[in-house]
Amino acid sequence: MIDHSPNRVYLSLEERIQRLRENKVWRYENPKEIAKEIMGEYYNYIMWEYDGSFKVWPRENAISQWVNRCGITIIGYKGNYKPEEVLIWYRERDSIEKMFLSLKSYLGSKPLRVQSIETLNALFFINFIALILRHRLLKIMLEKELLKKYSLEKLMLELGKIRKIILVNGKEVVSEITKKQREIIEKLNLDIEYVPKNPRV
């Protein structure tokens, strides 16, 4: 079975270009940083300008040179399986590898100095739970189209601005909820009882 890698390059590039075109840049954001964040390793294969919205053009010659170096991937397998099943397993493995890469990149898994194997196991367990939560949240953000506006880090930063305050008399109040925070809370279907239903924004 042959998995044509150039096709995957074109699909990934088109998906990122579409995300960039649909992205809105807020006043405090830098369009170049947004473009680099969304395009990732594909950034050098586009040209763009921003005048209230992103206009993006693929660099055809650069893309062609890249694709010509991609070649093909040949997957050999043994057993009575359908080619589609084997391809799904292969791509699932690729997804798992990317998850563990994000574990190293985003969750701070660095060489650890611990006194016991129990402590080491506990740290890996906590990081593993964090990895599951991270990718579950990313999946929900994709389904709810929140990734068009926010990276995971920016979404968490926005929600992190919400403060629960305990007054001297023991009463609990919450800081004012902004329009962006309200949108995130509703789309993620968060059950936050102390957030007012009709806040002033």
Secondary structure as the mmCIF struct_conf table of DSSP 4:
data_model
#
loop_
_struct_conf.conf_type_id
_struct_conf.id
_struct_conf.beg_label_comp_id
_struct_conf.beg_label_asym_id
_struct_conf.beg_label_seq_id
_struct_conf.end_label_comp_id
_struct_conf.end_label_asym_id
_struct_conf.end_label_seq_id
STRN STRN1 ILE A 2 ASP A 3
HELX_RH_AL_P HELX_RH_AL_P1 SER A 5 GLU A 22
TURN_TY1_P TURN_TY1_P1 ARG A 27 TYR A 28
BEND BEND1 GLU A 29 GLU A 29
HELX_RH_AL_P HELX_RH_AL_P2 PRO A 31 MET A 39
HELX_RH_3T_P HELX_RH_3T_P1 GLY A 40 TYR A 45
STRN STRN2 ILE A 46 TYR A 50
BEND BEND2 ASP A 51 SER A 53
STRN STRN3 PHE A 54 PRO A 58
HELX_RH_AL_P HELX_RH_AL_P3 GLU A 60 CYS A 70
STRN STRN4 THR A 73 ILE A 74
BEND BEND3 GLY A 79 ASN A 80
HELX_RH_AL_P HELX_RH_AL_P4 PRO A 83 TYR A 106
BEND BEND4 LEU A 107 LEU A 107
BEND BEND5 GLN A 115 SER A 116
HELX_RH_AL_P HELX_RH_AL_P5 ILE A 117 GLU A 143
TURN_TY1_P TURN_TY1_P2 LYS A 144 GLU A 145
HELX_RH_3T_P HELX_RH_3T_P2 LEU A 146 LYS A 148
TURN_TY1_P TURN_TY1_P3 LYS A 149 LYS A 149
HELX_RH_AL_P HELX_RH_AL_P6 LEU A 152 LEU A 159
TURN_TY1_P TURN_TY1_P4 GLY A 160 LYS A 161
STRN STRN5 LYS A 164 ILE A 166
TURN_TY1_P TURN_TY1_P5 VAL A 168 ASN A 169
BEND BEND6 GLY A 170 GLY A 170
STRN STRN6 GLU A 172 VAL A 174
HELX_LH_PP_P HELX_LH_PP_P1 SER A 175 THR A 178
HELX_RH_AL_P HELX_RH_AL_P7 LYS A 179 LYS A 187
TURN_TY1_P TURN_TY1_P6 LEU A 188 ASN A 189
TURN_TY1_P TURN_TY1_P7 GLU A 193 TYR A 194
BEND BEND7 VAL A 195 VAL A 195
BEND BEND8 LYS A 197 ASN A 198
#
